[in-house]
Amino acid sequence: MRRFLSEVAFRAKPPTVTTKLQEWKRLFEEHNISEPQPSAEFIISHVLGKKTYGQISHADRRRVLDVVEITEIDNLCKKRLTKLPIQYVIEEWDFSKLTLKIKPPVFIPRPETEELVKLVCDDINLSPTSRFSLLEVGCGSGAISLAVLHSLKHKQIHKNLFITAIDKDEKAVRLMEENADHTKLNSYNLKVFTSDIRCFSETKQCKYDGLVSNPPYIPTNDMKSLQPEISFYESEISLHGGTEGLDVIKEILDAAKHLLKTGGWIWMEVDASHPKLLKNFNSNFYLDKVEKDFLDRERFVKLIKM
């Protein structure tokens, strides 16, 4: 550890953007950091005010970095050396055309969940009702609800779309509220509450047209094989779904029979082993659709309340 810190602190000549990238890529490789090149690229791009390294011109890549830039890059890269996920390192991430603030241990939104957003938006667009109420369970950073609002904000339906988002983690609720402000979506019909689904269903009398959730669905045995970046830093309650990964999904279905209107739907992201288990899982719902993610895994299910 002292050796590489010395290398960072003492150099024969000031580094350029390119040599700084090469330096940290090598150090990440030596310390077995996953995705060493992208990690260094994201950090350097972030410090230089760019989204991606590709946005830095070839001329700028040859530019000598100033002391402030060097210090900030080195400090962020040292955090990455602890296997802190890059999203937590730079404290933001892009999701479905939004830039969201990301803070540990709140769940980091994954790219496949953008497909869940599209499925929800498609069904809202097809809804015959003039007023659509949507409940999100386990909102985390707010990625799903905010992406739905953002996707539909230029369409007439957004004026009659009412979203309620809940999470039992107060840190997640505060982060979602911060992201709603940051994305300027806080002026839309959005309410956020700290609550688990069971308590929420016992206190709310209203009925929703739809429910969306990316619940914790990883089975117990699969938790053992998670990358250190995930198991060390992301909240276990947002990942672990019990023995078969169905514990929270069962809670959602049990509560949703009280919260959804007859004919109302649920879209959920699930483990690839779950669709066949959900066919006759709850007598109040039937499995209407199963959709695959971009890796061809059965990842999204739609259930309809009977």
N, C-alpha and C positions, 0 to 999 in steps of 0.2 A: 504493500500500500504506500509506504514512504517513498519507494523508488519512483512510482508513476507520478505522485504529487510533486516530487522534485523535478521530474521531467516537465510537468505542466508549468511550474514556477520559474524555471531557469531555461532559457533557450538562447541559442546563438543569435537569432534574429527574430523580429516580430512575425507572428504567423499571419498568413493570408486565410481567407475563408476556406480554400481548398486544403491547405496544409493542416488547418485546425480540424477539418472533417476527417482527414486521414489519421491524424493523431488520436482522436477519440474513437474512431472505428477500430483502430488497432488495440486500444486499451479495453474497449468493450469485448473484443474477441478474446483477449488474454484472460479476462475475468468471466468468461462464459455468459455474457449477457445476450439474450436472444435478440435476433434481428439487429445486429450491431450497426450496419450501415443505415437502415431507416431510422434507428434511434438517434444517431448523430445528426442525420439530415433534419429530422423534425425539430430537434433542439436548436440547431443553428438557424434554421429557417424562422423559428419562433422568435428568437432574439433579434433577428434582422427584420422582423415585421412581415414575414412572408408565410403563406400557408404551406407551401412545399418547396423543396430544394430546387425543383425545376423552374420555379419562378425567379430564382436568383440568376441574373444574367452572367454570361461567361466573363464579362469585364469585371463585374462585382466579385466574382469568385476569386479573381486575382488580387483583389484589394486587401491591403493590410488592415487587420482589425485593430480598433482602438482599445485602450485599457478597460473601459467600461464593458465593451462587448466581450472581451476575453474573460473578464471576471464573471459575467453573467452566464456565458456558455459553460465555463468550468464548473460553476456552482450547480447548474442544472444537470450537467453530465455526472457529477459526483453523486447526485441523488439517484440517477439511473443506475449507477454502479451497485446500489443496494437492492437492485431488481424492482425498484418502484416503477409501476407501469408508466409508460410515456405520457398517457393521458393525465395522470396525477402529477407528473413532473412539470408539464407545461400548463396544467390546470385548465385545459379547455380541449374540446374535440368537436369535429364536424359530424353532424348527423342529419340526414335528410334536408340538406340545404340550410341548416341552422348551425351556428357556432354556439355550443353550450359550455357553460362553466362546469368543470368536473373536480370534485374534491373527495379524498378518501374519507371513509370507506364506502361511500355511495357507489352503487353498481355502475360500471362503465357500459354505456350503450354499445351494442355490437352492430356491425353493418347488416347482418341478416335481418335484424329487427326492422330495418327500413322497409322490408317486404311486408311485414305485419302492418305497418302504417298504411301502405298502399291498399292492402286488402280491406282494412277498416274504412278508408276513404271511399273506395269503390262501393262498398255496401251502404254507406251514408248517402252517397250520391244517388243510389238506386232506391232509397227509401221513399215510399209514397207519402209519408207523414210530413206536414208543414213545419213541425217542430220536433227536432231530434235531440234526445238526451242520452249522453254517453258517460259511463262510469269507467274510470281506469283504476285497477287494483294493483298496488305496488308501483307507484309512479316513479320512484327513484329520482333521478335528475330532472324528470319531466319530459324526457325525450319523446315518448309516444304521443302524449296529449298535445304538446306544443307543436310537434311535427304535423299532427292532424289539423290543428288550427291553422298553421302556416300553409298547408297544402290547399285548404278550402277557403282561405280568407278572401280570395279574389272571385269566389263564386257566391251566388246569391244565398246559398244554404247557410253560410257561416253566420248570418244574422239570426238564424233560428236554430243554431247548434249550441247546446249547453253541455259543458263538460265538467264533471266532478272527478277529482283525482284524490286518492287516499294512499297513505303509506304509514305503517306503524313506527317508522324511524323518523323522529323529529328532524334529524339532520337532513334527511332526504327531502322532507317537506320544505324546509327553509331553502334548500338548494333549488328546488323546483320554483319556488316563489322568486328567487333571485334570477333564475333563467327566464321566467316569464317577464320580469322587468327588463332584463338584458336584451331579449328578443323583441321587446315592445308588443308582446302578445297579452299583456296583463289587462288590457282594456276590453278584451273579448269576454264572452260568457264563460268564465273559468273560475271554479272554486276548488280550493285545496284544503284537505283536512288531515290531521294526524289521527289515524285510527286503523285497527285491523278490520278485516272484512266481517268478522263475526259481530263485533261490537257495532260496526256501522249498520249492519242489517237490522240490528235490534232497535236502533234509535231513529232510523230514517223510514218515513212512511211513503215517500215518493217511489214511483216505478220508472225504470229506465228502459229505453228502446234497445240499447246495446251495452255490452261490457267488453273491455279489452284488458288483457293482462299478459305480462311477461314474467310469470311467477318463478320462484326458485323451483327448479325441476330436475336438478342433477341427482341421480341415485347415489346412495351412500358409498357403494364400491367405487364409483367413478370419481368421487371427491378425492380419492387418494392419488389419482394420476394428474391432477390439475398442475399447471405450471406454477412455479414459486410466485411469479408476479400476481397471479390470481389468488392463490391460497394464503399468501402472507398479508395481502393488503385489502382485498375486496371483502366486504361483509359476508360472513358465512350464511347469515339468514337470508341474503338475497340470492344465494346459490344452491344451498342444500335443500332438497325436496323430500328427504326421508329415504327409507329403504328402497322403494321403487321410484322415488322422485315424484310421488303423487299426493303427498300430505297436504300441501297448500292448495293444489288443484282441487282436491276433495272439499276443502273448506270453502273455496270459491263457489263450487257448484252447489253446496249445501246452502250457502247464503243467497246465491243468485236466484234460487227458486222464489225467494221473497222479494228480491229487488228488481227483477225483470218483469216486463209485461209479457203476457202470453204471446208467443211468436217472436219475442225478443231474442237476439243472438249474442253469443259469446265468441270472440276471437282470442285464442291463446297461442303463445309460443310454447312448445313442449319438447321433451326429449324424443328422439326418433323411435324409441320403444313404446311410446304412449298411445299413438293413434289406435292401434288394435285393442288396447286395454280400455279405451274410452268409448268403444262402440256400445256397450251395455253397462256403463259405469254408474249412471245415475238415471233413475226412472223418470225424472222430471225433464230430461233433455235427450235429444237424439243427435247423433253425429251427422252433420250435413255435408261437410267438406273437409278434405285433407289436402294441404298444399305443401309443395317442397320448397326448400331454400335454394340458394344459388350453388350449393354443393350437392344438390340432388338428394337431400335428406328430408324425410317427412317431418316437417318442423312446425307447421301451423294447422290448427284445427278450428273448425267452426261448429258450434253446437247451438241448437235452437230449443227454446223452452216450449214444451207442449202444453 
